[in-house]
Amino acid sequence: MPNSSQSNQPPDLAVLPRRDSTSVRHLDADAALELALYGATACRMTSLNRLIDTVWCLTGGGWRPPKEIIAQGLRAASAEGKILATESWIRSIPFFYTLTPKGAKEFRRLMAQPLPDWDDPISRAAATIKFGLLDMTEQEDLPAVIADLKRFYLDVRRGLLERSENLAHDRPFLQAAMADRLAWVDQRLHALAGCTGCQNRVRVLH
């Protein structure tokens, strides 16, 4: 029989560090592309060529997903019932694409999803996509989306200034390139400062 004094002792416990919650996801490359697709097909029936051009404009040029990746994302969204493909009456345009109510709900969720804390081509493109779709954002979601964009661009500006301090002063073109990036970030912050009302917003669904 086991010793009674041993059996009455509580078992050894290992105290593990608490994990931070992983429930909050950032707007990564896949989610950013989804958001761009929903924004490109909102409000009107859209041909594939116009959809691709709109996605590339929304991403801002820093990150340009290939046509094949866009088409793959479009097929996935259509299979999930978030984007509707409608046969066209125009011979040169086989299909038109339109956002569905299910897609509009996902659009709203992704607009509310926070941007990453870091600054890289993908996160800058994600911020640019959000910025380009502010006029389609629901009124009640707008303050949080604008606050997230301001936080991201202020972090980018702070990082640019810190890196600029270590640049050699005899590198005029590098200094000019950094000044251009700072001016671009300042333009975004200025636009956001006057965007609380965001007049002339349109409905995501037509």
N, C-alpha and C positions, 0 to 999 in steps of 0.2 A: 504493500500500500504506500502511496506517496505520503511524505511527511506533511502533517496537518498544518504546521507553521508555514511551509512552503506553498501549500495549496491556497492559503488565505492571503498570500501576498499578491498585490496587483501586478499584472504583467508589465514588463518594461515597455515604455512608450518612446517612440522616436518623434521628436518635434521637428516638423518640416517647415521651411519658410513659406509664407503665404504667397501664392501666385497672383500676379495682377490679373484682373479680368480680361479675357480675350473676346468679350462680347462686342466690343467696339472695333469695327474694322475700318481701315483707312481706304480711301478711294485709290485702288491700285490700277495697274494698266488695263486689266480685263474689265473692271468696273467702269473705268473712264471711257473705254471704247463703247461699252454698253450705253452709257449716258449720252455719248455723242450720237449713237445710232438713234436713240429715242428722240433726241432733240432734232435730228435731221428729218425724221419722219412725222414730227408733230405738226398739227395745224393744216396740213395739206397732203394730197397724194404726191409722191415723189418718185421720180425715175431713178434708176441705179446710178447713172452718171452724176446727176445732181446730188444724190445722197453722198456719193464718194467725195465730191468737191466740197460739200457742206461739212463733212467729217474732217477733212483736211484743213478747212478754214477754222473750224472749232479748235483743233489741236494746236493751232498757232505756229506750226512749222518746226518747233523744237523736236517734236516726235511725230512722225508721219507713218501710221500703220499701212502696210502694203494693201493693195486692192484685194488680194486673196484673203488676208486676215479680216478685212471689212466684210467681204462676202461670206466668210465662215461665220462671223458674228451675226450677220443678217439672217442666215439660214437657221442658226440656233434660236434667235429671237422669234422667228416665224414659227418654228416647231413648238416653241413654248407658248404661242398664242399672244405674244407681246407686240408683234408687228404683223400686219395683215398684208399679204401679197395678192394683188388683184390684177387679173389679166387685162392688158391694155387693148384699146381699139386702134392704137397706132402701131403700124407694122415695125417701125424701127425701135420701138420701146416695148419689149415683151410684157413687163410687169410694172405696176405702180405699187409703192409701199406706203402704208399708213400706220400710225400708232394706234393700238387698241386701248380700251379702258384698262386692261390688265397692264399694258405697257406704260400707260400714264401713271398708274400707281407705282410702278417700279421706277419711273423717271423721278417722281417725287421723293422716293426713298433714297435714291442715289444722290440727288441734289443735297439731301440732308446729311449724307455720309461725310465725315470729316476728311480733310486733306491730310497728307502725311506731315510730319514735323520736319522732314529733311527736304533739301532742295536738289533735285536732279531733273533730267529732261522729262521723265514720266510724270513726276509730281507737278512740274511747271505746266505740262500739257493738261493735266487734270484740272489745275486751277484755271487755266485759260478756257477750258470747256465750260466749267461752272460760270465763269465770268460772261462768256458768250451766250449763256442760256438764262441769265438773270431776268430777262423780260418775259420768260415763260414760267417763272417761279410763282407758286401760290403766295398770296399776300401774307398769310400767317407764317410761311416758311422763310420769307425774305430776310428778316433781321438776323436769323441764325446763319443763313448762307453767307450774307454779307460779312458778319462777324468772323466766320471761318476764313473767308478770303482775306480780310484785313489782317488777321493773325498770321496767315501764311506769308503774305507779301511783306509785312513788317519783319518777320523772321528772315526772309530772303534779304531784305535791305540791310539788316543788322549783320548778317553773314558777309555780304558784299563789302561793307565798310570795314569789317575786321580783316578781311583778306587784302583789301586795298592798302591798309597800313603797312603791310610787309612788302609791297611792290617797290622795285627800284625806281628812282625818280628819272632815270635816263632812258625809260621805255615809254616814249610818248604814245605809240599806237596801242600798247597794252593799257596804258592809263585811259586813253580815249575809249577803248572797248569797255572797260569797267564803268566809265562815266555814262556810256550809252545804256548799259544794263540798269544802272541806278536811276537814270532818267525814265526808263520804261517802267520800272517798279513804281516810281513816284507818280507817273501818269495813271497807273492802275489805282493807286491809293486815292488820288484826287477824284477819279471817276467814281469810286466806291463811296467817297465822302458825300457826293451829291446824289447817290443812288437810292437813298432810303425810300423815296416815293416810287422810283422806277416807273414813271408814267408810260403809257402806251403799251402795257403788257397785253399779251394775247393769250387766249386759251390754248392749252396743250392739245386738246381734242377739237376738231372742227365740226 
